[in-house]
């Protein structure tokens, strides 16, 4: 059984146990839980900063009062991240506010280097399913605050490509990502700088492409001209070990019926044939017959349905 110790100044909350699946049984994990305060403003902060600025200011004060604070927590959990926002003037979100906050963090912190895992949760059953600049700013700020992250769970969140890329840029040790119901580029352009990515879970997600011909290329096992076009071919990781894309679908932009029920079998097979030699585990909707075919080329991989 895993035990989580939450910050005493925030609500008592124990994150999903699956976040700690790789940790030894009986491990006590200190959790920094970031949620909406019941107070109108934190002590010592300027209300004009907005909740996101308050969070940064609050963490800075904790570090000033306790220099060991950065190393006391191993996991972070953020509840209702969309509620953390800048102070909006005239209904407009200013990129200047975001850039100013990034500059402040890079110059004087805070950077919580002890935290290696992060998940997001919601106080409701609703899924955050649409993009906005303000929401992306919040997530991007988190990547600056937690530079030592090794695993992030984005389950049931709408995460833009730019957010995923920035997490890899700011968190150089990031090796495990979990998504669900997310839209990905066919080639996996989000993972161009994911050099240390080892585990990627993307069940129930959609792979998007702009042209039908390009879509067909990902399933073409014969033509050498398109041999370099396969699922996640833009991913830079050479250490990928586990991938799950069960119940994944295709989305072809510009078609009358853009959603295709499932990734074609040949596209899944082509991914396996081109995957890094480090891959040891793959979960998908491959049929038993097609698993036997690719196993001749990759007997080192464990296939899971």
Steps between C-alpha positions, in 0.01 A plus 500: 500500500628847413459785744499865395568789735340823381599856576340601830396838362288352222205262489567137592525320168657172393566483123424200279696196611599423140734796509722301737484164325881479477566582863576240765214382719485684832671810363389823668467776242484867590253677271485870423135556412420821316135596513276801527540680830195558717639847571461795264876544492807337649685669781755748373384505138362766275142422393570660162732213416209260449498142628791385284724778626383425854604138463850598389527757776376250758763243398772766514399586857502133601856465370612817676360371829639150447798453261441122507149541361619430143611150601217402737246390240528226238162535332279794404130500428307793357123525533288701255803654328270711282405700810856634528512808282651840454322815605316577174450864408216580263442131436830468311775255587838663460800298381708766675374373835603146412844605374556718808415209732727264306785751524444538875511121553811461286670786685407435864292183509325321649612167354389194697777259406397214728173427321529232232136416424186704434135434438195715446161442651161665498248563777227416247448223248524746210788468256697806397448456128575826324805712439560850624816708525444558869475130579814428300683777689416334832638163387810659353573681827483166682773364272727783616416443868570124491812449284588156645183323388539144377134414455183699428140380482283717269201261507177655367654840441521695177873558464630691198808392304684811620444402866635146452806632315575754773480235772771304320709815452476607865501153658795328338457181706136447400459132413135404556184665363138391533221641284142408423259646245769724355559600137850419373675573176551178303875545502513590869643848450432566872789268579775652285710581806390201710846345512449325834144380446467136611128449562213645297135421575250649255188282515171623351681779318472627142780521246450787256620557145409759237504294182356164414808407296720573799269286713537208258878529514499406867345165407717436195733209572618459142614834351850608600415861413280524808708269718580785740137594555359306793326575829715718729786519250585850629563370853869546579518241778738211442423350842125439466401188694120496541225640275125467533258623234203274564169615351680776310322658203589695187382847415544611139439874468289620208294184458123494538537228759842579643501249784608147411399242764844352554865530399549266201670173584776565249575838661546330838718233340710761323560679829626177658733429209651849530494540879826543695676174585447584866123445473400207722124542555219609266126516568260560213212356298721281283330172417663173616572415136688825437685473831642168382617664177692785667634270772718339236679834463473612864495192726637712784172692539217395733166568326195580713141547380 
